Amino acid sequence: MSFVSWYESLRWAVVVFLVFVGPFLDVRLMKRMRETRESALRLKFYRYGTVSLWTTGIVCYALMGSRGVIRLAPVVLAQAGWLSRWGWRVGAVGLCAGFFVLALLPGVVCLFRERSRKAYTAAVVKSGISFILPIGNLERRWYAVLSVAAGICEEVIFRGFLLTFARDELRMGLLVALLATSVVFGFNHLYQGFGGIVKTALVGLMLGLVAVLSGGLLLPMMLHAAIDLQMLAMYKPAAEETATATVA
C-alpha cells in the first residue's frame, strides 16, 4: 500500500473514530462522576481530557494537509456559494457577532455582579451538569487547562480537519458540511445529555461559520476557550459539591 493510500485510510479512520467512538469514551467515567461527585474523578477527567484532546488535535492537524491554523479555508470560502455573496456574508457576520456577545455576556456580568454569580451558580446546580465542574483551586486550575485545550484542539478537530474533510472528500456543500460537523461536535458532548448536545451543536455551527468567514481557526479558538473559561466566573459553590451544593 502506498503512502497516499495509508494517508487516506488514516484520515477515514479518524473520521470513523470521531463519529462512532469518541462520544462513548467517557461514559463509564461520567456515570461514576454523577454517582459519587468525587474531586479525584473530576481531576481525572480534566487531566485525561487534556491529554486526549492534544493527542487527537495533533493527529488531526497533521492530517489537514497544507491548510494550517492561520489560513484554514480560503478554498472553502471561495467555493462557499451563497456565503460568498456580500449580503449573506454581512448577515452571517452579524449573526455570529450577536450570538457570541450573548453567549459570553453571563461570564462578564458575573465578574462584576456577585448576585448574578450566585444566581448562575444555583442555576448550574439545578441544570444537572455541575458534576463535571470544578470546586476548589486545584480543580479550577485544571479546568482552565482543559478549557484552553478544548478551545484549541476541538477547533482543529471539528472546524479544521472534519469540516475540510466533509468538503473535500465527501463533497458536501458548505451548509451541509457545517451542519454535519456541528452534529458530530454536539454528539461528542453526549455526557451533557440531550439538551447539552443540542446547545453544543449550535455553538459548533456558529464557530464553524466564524472559521469560514475569518478564513482560519484563530478566532474560533479564542471564542471557544472563552465560552468554556467563563464558567469559572459563573460557577463557584461554597464547598465540595453535593447534589444540593450551596453558593459561596
Buried (B, 14 or more C-beta within 10 A) or exposed (E): EEEEEEEBEEBEEBBEEBBEEBBEBBEEBBEBBBEEBBBEBBBBBBEBBBEBBBEBBEBBBEBBEEBEBEEBBEBBBEEBEEBEEEEEBEEBBEEBEEBBEEBBEBBBBBBEEEEBBBBBBBEBBEEEBBBBBBBBEEBBBBBBBBBBBBBBBBBBBBBBBBBBBBBBEEEBBBBEBBBBBBBBBBBBBBBBEEEBBBBBBBBBBBBBBBBBBBBBBBBBBBBBBBBBBBBBBBBBBEEEBEEEBEBE
